Amino acid sequence: MGLLHHANYLTFFEMGRTELFRAQGGNYRRMEELKLYFVVASIQVKFKRPARYDDLLTVETSIARESPAKLEHHYEIFRDGQLLCSADSVIACVDENGNVQRIPSDLANITGV
């Protein structure tokens, strides 16, 4: 159909979260050394207009809300300044067994928690 498949947007959201974390001084490798992980607990996506293959897209990601163990992100994807898609996610910090954990204090200072 020439349109970007809806599942690909989730990859863009993950890239946005990762780059925001990196820009704030975060380090996923350090989290993994601590055996802590950020996992998607929920995500809600609103599609407004389709993206097409080979479109140049802009992903804007922000932290909408924070708590000691989770982050809520807001995303918007644009093409030439036109909003194509928006989404909101809840990301939880868990240990290797999937148990919810507080975000470590040195990383919490980065995210603002």
DOTI-94006 format. One line per 2 residues: their letters; for each residue x, y, z of C-alpha. Coordinates in nm, 2 decimals, always signed. Layout:
# residues N
a = X Y Z  ...
# end
This chain:
# residues 113
mg = +0.00 +0.00 +0.00  +0.30 +0.23 +0.03
ll = +0.21 +0.33 +0.39  +0.43 +0.28 +0.69
hh = +0.29 -0.02 +0.89  +0.14 +0.08 +1.22
an = +0.37 -0.15 +1.42  +0.68 +0.05 +1.31
yl = +0.56 +0.35 +1.51  +0.64 +0.16 +1.83
tf = +1.00 +0.14 +1.72  +1.01 +0.52 +1.66
fe = +0.87 +0.57 +2.01  +1.14 +0.35 +2.16
mg = +1.41 +0.54 +1.97  +1.27 +0.86 +2.10
rt = +1.28 +0.74 +2.46  +1.63 +0.61 +2.42
el = +1.76 +0.93 +2.28  +1.58 +1.14 +2.54
fr = +1.74 +0.93 +2.81  +2.08 +0.96 +2.65
aq = +2.04 +1.34 +2.60  +1.97 +1.37 +2.98
gg = +2.28 +1.17 +3.07  +2.12 +0.83 +3.11
ny = +2.30 +0.51 +3.03  +2.10 +0.19 +2.95
rr = +2.42 -0.02 +2.97  +2.47 +0.10 +3.33
me = +2.10 +0.01 +3.41  +2.15 -0.34 +3.27
el = +2.47 -0.38 +3.48  +2.25 -0.31 +3.78
kl = +2.01 -0.57 +3.64  +1.74 -0.31 +3.60
yf = +1.53 -0.25 +3.29  +1.27 +0.00 +3.16
vv = +0.97 -0.20 +3.02  +0.66 -0.08 +2.85
as = +0.36 -0.13 +3.08  +0.11 +0.04 +2.85
iq = +0.10 +0.24 +2.54  -0.19 +0.43 +2.36
vk = -0.15 +0.55 +2.01  -0.36 +0.79 +1.81
fk = -0.31 +0.79 +1.43  -0.41 +1.11 +1.25
rp = -0.25 +1.08 +0.90  -0.05 +0.80 +0.74
ar = +0.32 +0.82 +0.69  +0.46 +0.68 +0.36
yd = +0.78 +0.48 +0.30  +1.08 +0.71 +0.27
dl = +0.91 +1.01 +0.44  +1.14 +1.22 +0.65
lt = +0.98 +1.20 +1.00  +1.05 +1.40 +1.32
ve = +0.99 +1.23 +1.65  +0.94 +1.45 +1.96
ts = +0.95 +1.28 +2.30  +0.89 +1.42 +2.64
ia = +0.84 +1.30 +2.99  +0.48 +1.38 +3.09
re = +0.48 +1.25 +3.44  +0.72 +1.07 +3.68
sp = +0.71 +0.86 +3.99  +0.97 +0.67 +4.18
ak = +0.93 +0.35 +3.97  +0.78 +0.47 +3.64
le = +0.79 +0.73 +3.37  +0.51 +0.84 +3.15
hh = +0.62 +0.96 +2.80  +0.43 +1.16 +2.54
ye = +0.53 +1.13 +2.17  +0.44 +1.32 +1.85
if = +0.55 +1.22 +1.50  +0.56 +1.49 +1.23
rd = +0.62 +1.51 +0.86  +0.69 +1.86 +0.73
gq = +0.54 +2.00 +1.05  +0.22 +1.81 +1.01
ll = +0.12 +1.59 +1.31  +0.08 +1.23 +1.19
cs = +0.06 +1.04 +1.52  +0.07 +1.10 +1.90
ad = +0.11 +0.85 +2.18  +0.14 +0.81 +2.55
sv = +0.32 +0.53 +2.73  +0.39 +0.41 +3.09
ia = +0.74 +0.27 +3.13  +0.82 +0.08 +3.46
cv = +1.15 +0.01 +3.61  +1.18 -0.36 +3.69
de = +1.45 -0.61 +3.80  +1.56 -0.92 +3.62
ng = +1.26 -1.11 +3.77  +1.01 -0.85 +3.65
nv = +0.95 -0.70 +4.00  +0.89 -0.33 +4.00
qr = +1.19 -0.13 +4.14  +1.26 +0.23 +4.23
ip = +1.46 +0.41 +3.97  +1.82 +0.44 +4.11
sd = +1.88 +0.78 +4.26  +2.16 +0.87 +4.02
la = +1.93 +0.79 +3.73  +1.63 +0.95 +3.89
ni = +1.82 +1.28 +3.90  +1.86 +1.25 +3.52
tg = +1.49 +1.18 +3.46  +1.37 +1.43 +3.72
v = +1.21 +1.18 +3.95
# end
